[in-house]
Amino acid sequence: MSSTSAPVDADGKGEAPIKRVAAASLIGSVVEWYDFFLYGTIAGLVFATQFFPTSDPTTGALLAFTTFAAGFVTRPLGGVIFGHLGDKLGRKPMLVVTMMIMGGATFCMGLLPTYETIGIAAPILLVALRMLQGIGLGGEWGGAVLLCVEHAPDDKRGWFSAWPQLGVPIGLLLSTLSVRGLGFLGDEALVQWAWRIPFLASIVLVGIGLFIRMRIDEPPAFKKVVRADERAGVPAFEALVKHPRATFLGMGARMSESVTFNIYNAFLVAYVATLALAPKVILDALIVAAVVGFAVILASGALSDRIGRRPVFAAGAGIAFVTAFPIMWLVDTKDPLLITIAVVIGWAFAACMMFGAEGAFFAELFPTRVRYSGMSTVYQLGVLPSGAVAPVIGTSLLAAYSGQSWPVAVYVMAMAAITLVSLAFLPETRWRDLDSEEITDTRVKAGAR
């Protein structure tokens, strides 16, 4: 697709191109997050017994969630590699490659023999594929959001950058529905063989995503950098050296969103099982949360165009902070309706509100020449001390405090506090001039607006 195929404004932007770009970013993001969330859901239900057999269920769950964390550990590597190449060679080709990596790793997971069949090689191969998933997702996120931010009109960057973020609730919805549907085959069938089906089926989504992404164009902001021969030599290094404040405070801002997502998703899947509840209880709650989260992400992205990125982001972190204890209390009632309400509050409102605003926010913290690398570093390095270890920390806290859930609530609150403090020291980027090295106001550049 060429950006000249439809009416454009003076900056090479237009409604028709950005709508096609948003659609392409969304479908690719759905594929990537479906694959990533599917692993988290199956890890809590199947992998502990099929790949890490042990007489202690808690130990098996910890081992399974350790492999869950392995995907997060390699996400920064993917962010650095594809951020560098994306700032040097372009956003589009990186999104094609990352989708192939992610989709291929997920498909191969569906073919893996279990521990019973090949012994220790089974968990080793599982970890290796999970790490490939992380590399693919690490490079995917920044490019998908950038396509929308750099194509979008200045006053709609929050709205359009929220569209690739929808891959999270849609990916969660599809992965959860697929596992929930397999429940009709019975729990034994799910554990023994049916869990492979959604992994293998992901190849269909990958094919659709590749077809759409091959038809999009590079954004105008990147083309300007290429024409002016202003591409950075080592983008990730330049982002760290020249923009350390944005990088490290951005990572701090990432904490709450990442922890709430993974505590109220992967961790709760395993925790609800310790309450002697059927898996469908938490799976149904996640389905409802995914549907609500879809609307919250779009609303928060649009709202960030009106009142700013920081207020919307801070509101999500504030919700996470004040609801941490009530959410765990609701889960501990063992009542399916109250558990659903808890997950909707924590996952759909707190986490998704932050997620809807952060795409444009993190992109606008950096100039075009290092934007892919900078925002990927913030997003993917920021996940290591937060979302990567959240299920492990949650499970460890349960074990250390005799199954009590209040320490998990304290953990969620602490991460929310870090985010709120980080946001207080970051600049508002709503009207950033994307062509400038500094965070300057496009309204000043354009005159009255």
Protein Blocks (a to p, Z undefined) as FASTA:
>chain_A
ZZklpccdfkopafklmmmmmmmmmmmmmmmmmmmmmmmmmmmmmmmmmmmgcfblklmm
mmmmmmmmmmmmmmmmmmmmmmmmmmmnojklmmmmmmmmmmmmmmmmmmpccfklnomm
lmmmmmmmmmmmmmmmmmmmmmmmmmmmmmpcfklmmmmmmmmmmmmmmmmmmmmmmmmm
mmmnojklmmmmmmmmmmmmmmmmmmmmmmmmmmpccdfklmmmmmnopacfblmlmmmm
mmmmmmmmmmmmmmmmmmmmmmmmmmmmmmmmmnopafklmmmmmmmmmmmmmmmmmmmm
mmmmmnojklmmmmmmmmmmmmmmmmmmmmmnopaklmmmmmmmmmmmmmmmmmmmmmmm
mmmmpcfklmmmmmmmmmmmmmmmmmmmmmmmmmmmmmmnnopaklmmmmmmmmmmmmmm
mmmmpccfklacfkbmbdcdfklmnopZZ
